[in-house]
Amino acid sequence: MNRSSLQTAASTESGNGLNELRMTMVMTRLSPPRLPATLVVRERLLSTLDASLSRPLTLLSASAGWGKTTLLSAWASRHSQSVAWLSLEALDNDPRRFWISLIAALRRCCPETGTRALALLQAPTPEPLSLSVTALLNELSDREAEASPILLILDDYHVIDEPAIHASLTFWLEHPPAHVHLLIASRVDPDLPLARLRARGHLGELRDTDLRFTREETQCFLTQSMGLALSEADAALLEARTEGWIASLHMAALFLQKQMNPSASVHMLSGSQRFLLDYLREEVIACLPKDVLHFLLQTSVLHRLSVSLCNSIRGREDSDRLLEQVERANLFLQPLDESRQWYRYHALWAQAMQHEARRRLGTTVVHSLFCKASQWYEQQQMLPEAIEAALEGEDFARAASLIERVVIPESFHNAYHTLSHWLRQLPEEIMRTRPDLCLQSVLALMFTTDRRSLKTWRQVEQLLQWATQGFEAKEQWEKLGETLQLHANLAFFQGDVATTFMLVRQARPLLSEQSLISPDNAVLHGLEVFLAGEVEEASQIFREGYRKLKNLGNLSAAFATSLILGGACLEKGELRRAAQYYQQALAYIDEEQEIAQQQLQLSTGSTEPFFVSWAYHALAQLAYEHNDLADAQRHLSGALTLRATPEKVIHVLASGALVQVRLLHACGEVQKAQDVLSQWEIQALFPWSLRAIRTSQARLHLAAGELSAVEQWAQEEDQADVSLDGEETQALPLLFQQEEALVLARWHIAQQKEENALRELAFWKEKAQAQGRQRSVLEICLLEALAHFACHEHNQAKNALLQALRLAYPENFQRVFLDEGPAMENLLQTFLPELREMPLLSYAQNLLDAFTLERGVEKRPHARKKSFVLEPLSEQEQRILRLLVAGRTNPEIAHSLVISVNTVKTHVQSLYRKLGVHNRVEAGSMARSLSLL
């Protein structure tokens, strides 16, 4: 249910997902950083990393300054042909970008890897992430025999906070390719199942206690790498003071290099981070040449540095000289490639310099530096980086314009996590003047939050209002239609179906068939037609739309279409066809499980599969109609397993959602049924849902004989909705009106006001018959039979009952009878001897048996047999019946009994009449059921 989506690549041109990424991504992210000149070779840790290759995952977890990246770079240099390196950044929180980046890293050592996964990641409709990861894992596994081991290194994983990425990487770790070893470097423990992996022996770990410089490494670093003349005792003291923290040792060494007596100065040092920052400000920065200091202050805003980028934000052409000078001075500048085109500052150094930049240059200048960086990124077609820089520089108008360029219209490419992150930072005054961004912000909320939550609803209402006003002012009618339809979608999932249908009607003439959101409009329009009782028209709408939606890959709309088609069949009295549509929907889910779950969850914005829950409720309703209470409970349990909340789907098909209450009542759990309805009444947010709940409560009160409670309900509800003139005030759908009207009719019968009931029923019966709603006609006929029977109009009662039996028998409706209670049982018992059509007679007896079982009383076969035989069989007829059932022909029977064939035929016709059957097969079946053999 989306209109457009975010382009995760910087270029607005379409193309291969990997090529798109290369246009936005500094390619040095795919190579280990250059090793520093001050490198201390740490054989013990390198050996530990070598030993960890027997496990699927190795984790390096420690705060900044412990040498994680340097260690991995040194280790990678020993396995250069096997390393797939990826330095992560904040933009990688978009799942699609993350996995495209990861595949790009894999291709550095294994070209052409991930072809299928890339195709899925850039598919025109949103493919589930797990499907892409599965494709990648399968491809890697297929190449296992011919491929060399791959060391996949993810550096700076702490920047990733997107749950979908953690979940997909967990899936990878649960199905790891045998020849791919994953190494993660992070400042915090990642949100992965570390305890489970640790227990299985699948996790290798290096933490700050492992990464600390030993005394020997400290001595080597200070004397050999930094050229300090320190004794072993001095090195030991410094190692103790810094606790082996490498960043602290490095800064301490810089301090000591400036001292006349380094050994004496060791005792002045502390190894804390506070000391380091104070030292950087007071000692290192204060001693820098003016041009170098100014360069550092200006470029500290950059996450990565190049000569061209630095020149651009500084407005000078000498950045190459200054970068070289900073690197030679060991001022925490790390080259990211062998050719020294890209650099980055150490995190602690960047933090200190950014603080100094704000203090010395001022906020205005710092913001201008970000904006200049944004302009450079834009010129390089690196639009995501340009947007990030504009936001950091608080140039929100520029950021908004860039975001509008990044969004691809008429596309299902999905990067709403990144889009949501950007749009949340734009102030109100920017958003309200840009209706396109308001629309995109609504989409982002729909795809990244639970759209059924009140919080989401409140967030989007203002955005939708601004979008509507903006598109109206610009006379952009198609986009106005899409905005109205998005509003309708959200109202639907909130349960406000009255608002939904109003918005659908407004959007319908504005949407073209080419609009990607027009199927949503068709689904909800069809639902409105259905709830208006026009089941044949609704069926036609959905039959026409189902194939188109399925071909388009719009599974959520196709799924809903199939469910409403089933609901239409149910209302037409076609239970078997309804079951086929419900099962068809669930079968499609099974066939396309990954895609289905992803799209259906996207359609609700939450982890609850809304439509799957709906399907289970629908199947439960069918089982309930057949009086298969165990099967009904099984389907309801399936819905509850999905954390479904029936009170929130009650607006879709009231009887379908309320089947849980009816099932509880049928099983004798009356109080629990009432408690459930009371809870739902509290939770109901909109009038239609509340009225459906209260109607169901009134039905329970009627069954319990609590007529005063029903009278109170009748007084509280606006009965104009169900008056004889058919006025539909408050836009209450006809099927909802009918439900209330039939409860009122039952109440009239209970009050001995049969004439009122019959008048009400006649009106609704005419409507139901005109619309072909046979299930409603069936229920109304039963109530007519009860009303006539109550006022001793036996012929009318019998005719109404016969009509109901004829409607119910072909599809084996049972609960529609059983739910009317003892009055219906008495009615059936009274007219059973007068039934002449044997199938109806058998069906009626089955219903009576069901009533008996419901009371917990055993059946009495002999009494039942006596009531079945309309006229006693003669001895000769009994002999002929036994031979007939044995399969003898008429001549064979005549020969056996020594009578003529014509006499046999006469007896057979008499048997058929007495048993109420029309052929030998029916006669045999009836004879066995009556124990006549």
Residue pairs with C-beta under 8 A, 6 or more apart in sequence:
1 446
1 486
1 489
1 517
1 520
1 556
1 557
1 602
1 603
2 412
2 414
2 443
2 446
2 447
2 516
2 517
2 602
3 409
3 410
3 439
3 443
3 482
3 486
3 515
3 516
3 517
4 407
4 408
4 409
4 410
4 411
4 440
4 443
4 516
5 407
5 408
5 411
5 412
5 413
5 414
5 415
5 416
5 419
5 443
6 94
6 406
6 407
6 408
6 413
6 414
6 415
6 416
6 418
6 419
6 440
6 444
7 20
7 383
7 406
7 407
7 408
7 413
7 415
8 20
8 21
8 24
8 94
8 96
8 97
8 100
8 384
8 413
8 415
8 418
9 15
9 17
9 20
9 21
9 23
9 24
10 20
10 23
10 24
10 381
10 382
10 383
10 384
10 385
10 386
10 406
11 20
11 23
11 24
11 381
11 383
12 383
12 405
12 406
12 408
14 20
14 408
16 118
16 122
17 96
17 100
17 118
17 121
17 122
18 100
18 103
18 104
18 107
18 118
20 100
20 122
21 97
21 100
21 101
21 104
22 104
23 381
23 382
24 91
24 381
24 382
24 383
24 384
24 385
25 101
25 104
26 304
26 336
26 342
28 87
28 304
28 336
28 337
28 341
28 342
29 86
29 87
29 88
29 89
29 101
30 85
30 86
30 87
30 104
30 105
30 108
31 85
31 108
31 336
31 337
32 72
32 73
32 76
32 77
32 83
32 85
32 153
33 69
33 70
33 73
33 87
33 334
33 335
33 336
33 344
34 73
34 334
34 335
34 336
34 337
34 338
34 340
35 70
35 73
35 74
35 77
36 70
36 334
37 225
38 221
38 225
38 226
38 250
38 330
39 70
39 74
39 225
40 213
40 217
40 220
40 221
40 224
40 225
41 74
42 71
42 74
42 217
44 214
45 71
45 206
45 210
45 211
46 71
46 74
46 75
46 78
48 204
48 206
48 210
49 58
49 71
49 72
49 75
49 183
49 204
49 206
50 75
51 204
52 58
52 181
52 183
52 204
53 149
53 151
53 181
55 181
55 201
55 202
55 203
55 204
56 173
56 176
56 181
56 182
56 197
56 202
56 203
57 173
57 176
57 181
57 182
57 183
57 184
57 192
57 197
57 202
57 203
57 204
58 181
58 182
58 183
58 184
58 203
58 204
58 205
58 206
59 183
59 184
59 186
59 189
59 190
59 194
59 203
59 204
59 205
59 206
60 68
60 71
60 72
60 183
60 184
60 185
60 186
60 205
60 206
60 207
60 211
61 185
61 186
61 187
61 188
61 189
61 190
61 205
61 206
61 207
62 68
62 187
62 206
62 207
62 208
62 211
63 187
63 208
64 187
64 247
64 346
64 347
64 348
65 245
65 246
65 247
65 248
65 346
65 347
65 348
66 208
66 211
66 212
66 245
66 246
66 247
67 211
67 246
68 155
68 185
68 206
68 211
69 155
69 156
69 185
70 246
71 206
71 211
72 153
72 155
72 183
72 185
76 83
76 85
76 151
76 153
79 151
81 109
81 148
82 109
82 148
82 149
82 150
82 151
83 108
83 109
83 150
83 151
83 153
84 105
84 106
84 107
84 108
84 109
84 110
84 150
84 151
84 152
84 153
85 105
85 108
85 153
85 155
86 101
86 102
86 104
86 105
86 152
86 153
86 154
86 155
87 155
87 156
87 336
88 98
88 101
88 154
88 155
88 156
88 157
88 159
88 160
89 156
89 159
89 303
90 159
90 388
91 97
91 384
91 385
91 388
91 418
92 98
92 101
92 159
92 160
92 165
93 159
93 160
93 161
93 162
93 165
93 417
93 418
93 421
94 162
94 415
94 417
94 418
95 129
95 162
95 164
95 165
95 168
95 417
96 121
96 122
96 413
96 414
96 415
97 415
97 418
98 160
98 162
98 165
99 117
99 121
99 129
99 132
99 133
99 136
99 168
100 118
100 121
100 122
102 152
102 154
103 113
103 114
103 117
103 118
103 136
105 152
106 113
106 114
106 150
106 152
107 113
107 114
109 150
110 143
110 147
110 150
113 136
113 139
113 140
113 143
114 135
114 136
114 139
115 139
116 135
116 136
116 138
116 139
117 132
117 133
117 135
117 136
117 139
120 127
120 131
120 132
120 135
121 127
121 132
122 413
123 412
124 411
124 412
124 413
125 412
125 553
125 554
125 599
126 412
126 414
126 598
126 599
126 602
127 595
127 598
128 594
128 595
128 597
128 598
129 164
129 167
129 168
129 598
130 168
130 171
130 594
130 598
131 594
131 595
131 598
133 168
133 171
133 172
134 171
134 175
134 594
137 172
137 175
137 177
140 147
140 150
140 177
140 179
140 180
141 177
141 178
144 177
144 178
144 179
147 179
148 179
149 179
149 180
149 181
150 179
150 180
150 181
151 181
151 183
152 180
152 181
152 182
152 183
153 183
153 184
153 185
154 182
154 183
154 184
154 185
155 185
156 185
156 186
157 184
157 185
157 186
157 190
158 186
158 187
158 188
158 190
160 166
160 190
162 417
163 191
164 417
166 190
166 191
166 192
169 190
169 192
170 192
170 193
172 182
173 182
173 192
173 193
173 197
173 202
176 182
176 202
184 190
194 203
197 203
198 205
211 244
211 246
212 243
212 244
212 245
213 221
213 239
213 242
213 244
213 245
213 246
213 249
214 239
214 244
215 232
215 235
215 236
215 239
217 244
218 235
218 236
218 238
218 239
218 244
218 249
219 230
219 232
219 235
221 249
221 253
222 228
222 230
222 235
222 238
222 249
222 253
222 256
223 229
223 230
223 235
226 250
226 253
226 256
226 257
227 257
228 253
228 256
228 257
228 262
229 262
229 263
230 238
230 256
230 262
230 263
230 266
231 263
234 262
234 263
234 266
237 266
237 267
238 249
238 252
238 266
238 269
239 249
241 252
241 266
241 269
241 270
241 271
242 248
242 249
242 252
242 269
242 271
243 271
245 271
247 276
247 346
247 348
248 271
248 272
248 273
248 275
248 276
250 330
250 332
251 276
251 279
251 280
251 284
252 269
252 271
254 283
254 284
254 330
255 265
255 269
255 279
255 283
256 262
256 265
256 266
258 283
258 287
259 265
269 275
273 348
276 348
276 352
277 348
277 351
277 352
277 355
280 348
280 349
280 352
280 353
281 352
281 355
281 356
284 331
285 293
285 296
285 352
285 353
285 356
288 296
291 322
292 322
292 325
292 326
292 329
295 310
295 314
295 319
295 322
295 326
296 326
296 331
296 353
297 353
297 356
297 357
297 360
297 361
298 310
298 313
298 314
298 357
298 361
298 369
299 305
299 310
299 313
299 314
299 319
300 345
300 350
300 353
300 354
300 356
300 357
301 313
301 354
301 357
301 366
301 369
301 370
301 373
301 392
302 309
302 310
302 313
302 373
303 344
304 336
304 342
304 343
304 344
305 323
305 333
305 342
305 343
305 344
305 345
306 341
306 342
306 343
307 319
307 320
307 323
307 341
308 376
309 373
309 376
310 319
310 322
310 323
311 317
311 318
311 319
312 372
312 373
312 375
312 376
313 369
313 372
313 373
313 376
315 372
323 333
323 340
323 343
326 333
327 333
327 335
327 340
327 343
331 349
332 345
332 346
332 348
332 349
332 350
333 343
333 344
333 345
333 346
334 343
334 344
334 345
334 346
335 342
335 343
336 342
336 343
336 344
344 350
345 353
357 366
357 369
358 366
366 393
367 393
367 394
367 395
368 393
369 393
370 389
370 390
370 392
370 393
370 394
370 395
371 389
371 390
371 393
371 395
371 398
373 389
373 393
374 386
374 387
374 389
374 390
374 393
374 395
374 398
374 399
374 402
375 386
377 383
377 385
377 386
377 389
378 386
378 402
383 402
383 405
383 406
384 406
384 418
386 402
387 399
387 402
387 403
387 406
387 422
390 396
390 398
390 399
390 402
391 399
391 422
391 425
396 425
396 426
396 427
396 430
397 430
399 422
399 425
399 426
400 426
400 430
400 431
400 434
400 437
403 419
403 422
403 423
403 437
403 440
404 434
404 436
404 437
407 419
407 436
407 440
410 516
412 516
414 447
416 443
416 444
416 447
416 448
417 448
419 440
419 441
419 443
419 444
420 441
420 444
420 445
420 448
423 431
423 437
423 440
423 441
423 444
426 437
430 437
431 437
431 438
431 441
431 463
431 466
432 438
432 466
432 470
433 470
434 470
435 466
435 467
435 468
435 469
435 470
435 471
435 474
435 476
435 479
435 483
436 467
436 479
438 463
438 464
438 466
438 467
438 470
439 463
439 467
439 479
439 482
439 483
439 486
441 460
441 463
442 460
442 463
442 464
442 467
442 483
442 486
442 490
443 486
445 451
445 456
445 459
445 460
445 463
445 605
446 456
446 460
446 486
446 489
446 490
446 605
447 602
447 605
448 605
449 455
449 456
449 459
449 605
449 606
450 456
450 604
450 605
450 606
451 457
451 489
451 490
451 493
451 494
451 604
451 605
451 606
452 493
452 494
452 604
452 605
452 606
452 610
452 648
453 606
456 490
456 605
457 490
457 494
460 487
460 490
464 483
464 486
464 487
464 490
467 479
467 483
468 480
468 483
468 484
468 487
471 477
471 479
471 480
471 483
472 480
477 510
478 510
478 511
478 512
478 515
480 510
481 507
481 508
481 509
481 510
481 511
481 515
482 507
482 511
482 515
482 517
484 503
484 506
484 507
484 510
485 503
485 504
485 507
485 511
485 517
485 518
485 520
485 521
486 517
487 503
488 499
488 500
488 501
488 503
488 504
488 507
488 520
488 521
488 524
489 500
489 520
489 524
491 497
491 499
491 500
491 503
492 500
492 524
493 604
493 605
493 610
494 685
494 686
495 648
495 650
495 651
495 684
495 685
495 686
495 688
495 689
496 651
496 685
496 686
497 531
497 651
497 652
497 686
497 688
497 733
498 686
498 687
498 688
498 730
498 731
500 524
501 524
501 528
501 731
502 731
504 521
504 524
504 525
504 528
505 525
507 521
508 521
508 525
511 517
511 518
511 521
512 518
519 545
519 548
519 549
519 552
519 554
519 557
520 557
522 541
522 545
522 557
523 545
523 557
523 560
523 561
523 564
525 541
526 538
526 541
526 542
526 545
526 561
526 564
527 538
527 560
527 564
527 652
528 733
529 537
529 538
529 541
530 538
530 564
530 567
530 568
530 571
530 735
531 733
531 734
531 735
531 736
532 733
532 734
532 735
533 571
533 734
533 735
533 738
533 767
533 768
533 771
533 773
534 771
535 568
535 571
535 572
535 771
535 772
535 773
536 568
536 572
536 771
536 772
538 564
538 568
539 565
539 568
539 569
539 572
542 561
542 562
542 564
542 565
542 568
543 565
545 557
545 561
546 558
546 561
546 562
546 565
549 555
549 557
549 558
549 561
550 558
550 588
553 595
554 599
555 588
555 592
555 595
555 596
555 599
555 600
556 599
556 600
556 602
556 603
556 611
558 588
559 585
559 588
559 589
559 596
559 600
559 611
559 615
560 611
560 614
562 581
562 582
562 584
562 585
562 588
563 581
563 582
563 585
563 611
563 614
563 615
563 618
565 581
566 577
566 578
566 579
566 580
566 581
566 582
566 585
566 618
567 578
567 618
567 653
567 656
569 575
569 577
569 578
569 581
570 578
570 618
570 621
570 622
570 625
570 775
571 735
571 773
571 774
571 775
571 776
572 772
572 773
572 774
572 775
573 773
573 774
573 775
573 777
573 778
573 807
573 811
573 813
574 774
574 811
575 622
575 625
575 626
575 811
575 812
575 813
576 811
578 618
578 622
579 619
579 622
582 615
582 618
582 619
582 622
583 619
585 611
585 615
586 612
586 615
586 619
588 596
589 596
589 597
589 600
589 612
597 609
600 609
600 610
600 611
600 612
601 607
601 608
601 609
603 610
603 611
604 610
607 643
608 642
608 643
608 644
608 645
609 642
610 644
610 649
612 639
612 642
613 639
613 642
613 644
613 649
614 649
614 652
614 653
614 656
616 635
616 636
616 638
616 639
616 642
616 644
617 635
617 636
617 639
617 644
617 646
617 649
617 653
617 656
617 657
617 659
617 660
618 653
618 656
619 635
620 631
620 632
620 633
620 635
620 636
620 639
620 656
620 659
620 660
620 663
621 632
621 653
621 655
621 656
621 659
623 629
623 631
623 632
623 634
623 635
624 632
624 659
624 662
624 663
624 666
624 815
625 813
625 814
625 815
625 816
626 812
626 813
626 814
626 815
627 814
627 815
627 818
627 850
629 663
629 666
629 667
632 659
632 663
633 663
636 659
636 660
636 663
639 646
646 657
646 658
646 660
646 680
647 657
647 679
647 680
647 683
647 684
647 689
647 693
648 683
649 656
649 657
650 657
650 658
650 680
650 684
650 689
650 692
650 693
651 686
651 688
651 689
651 692
654 692
654 695
654 696
654 735
654 736
654 739
655 739
657 692
658 692
658 693
658 696
660 676
661 673
661 676
661 677
661 696
661 700
662 673
662 815
662 819
664 670
664 672
664 673
664 676
665 673
665 700
665 703
666 815
666 818
666 819
666 854
670 700
670 703
670 704
673 700
674 697
674 700
677 693
677 696
677 697
677 700
678 697
680 689
680 693
681 690
681 693
681 694
681 697
684 690
684 693
687 730
688 732
688 733
688 736
691 717
691 732
691 736
691 740
692 736
692 739
694 713
694 716
694 717
695 713
695 736
695 739
695 740
695 743
697 713
698 709
698 710
698 713
698 714
698 743
698 747
699 743
699 746
701 707
701 709
701 710
701 713
702 710
702 743
702 746
702 747
702 750
703 819
703 821
705 750
707 747
707 750
707 751
710 743
710 747
710 750
711 747
714 744
714 747
717 740
718 729
718 730
719 740
719 744
720 727
720 729
721 727
721 728
721 729
721 730
721 732
721 737
721 740
722 737
722 738
722 740
722 741
722 744
722 760
724 759
724 760
724 763
726 763
726 767
728 734
728 737
734 767
738 764
738 767
738 768
738 776
741 760
741 763
741 764
742 761
742 764
742 779
742 780
742 783
744 760
745 756
745 757
745 760
745 761
745 783
745 787
746 757
746 783
748 754
748 756
748 757
748 760
748 787
749 757
749 783
749 786
749 787
749 790
752 790
754 787
754 788
754 790
754 791
755 791
757 783
757 787
758 784
758 787
758 788
761 780
761 783
761 784
761 787
764 776
764 780
765 777
765 780
765 781
765 784
768 774
768 776
768 777
768 780
769 777
774 807
775 813
775 816
777 803
777 807
778 804
778 807
778 808
778 813
778 816
779 816
781 800
781 801
781 803
781 804
781 807
782 800
782 801
782 804
782 816
782 817
782 820
782 824
783 820
784 796
784 797
784 800
785 797
785 798
785 800
785 801
785 804
785 827
786 797
786 820
786 823
786 824
786 827
788 794
788 796
788 797
788 800
789 797
789 823
789 827
789 830
790 823
797 827
797 831
798 831
798 834
801 827
801 828
801 831
802 835
802 840
805 835
805 840
805 843
805 844
806 840
807 813
808 814
808 816
808 817
808 843
809 839
809 840
809 843
812 843
814 846
814 847
814 850
817 824
817 828
817 847
817 850
818 824
818 847
818 850
818 851
818 854
824 851
825 848
825 851
828 844
828 847
828 848
828 851
829 848
831 844
832 841
832 844
832 845
832 848
832 867
833 867
833 870
835 841
835 844
835 916
836 870
836 916
837 916
838 915
838 916
838 917
838 922
838 926
839 916
841 868
841 916
842 926
842 929
845 864
845 867
845 868
849 859
849 864
852 858
852 859
853 859
861 931
865 930
865 931
865 932
868 930
869 914
869 930
870 914
870 916
871 914
873 881
873 911
873 914
873 932
876 897
876 907
877 907
877 910
877 911
877 914
878 932
879 897
880 893
880 897
880 904
880 907
880 908
880 911
881 911
881 923
881 927
881 932
881 933
882 933
883 892
883 893
883 896
883 897
884 893
884 908
884 911
884 920
884 923
884 924
885 920
885 923
885 924
885 927
885 928
885 933
888 896
890 901
890 904
890 905
890 908
891 901
893 904
894 900
894 901
894 903
894 904
897 904
911 923
912 918
912 919
912 923
915 922
915 923
915 926
915 927
915 930
916 926
917 923
917 925
917 926
926 932
927 933
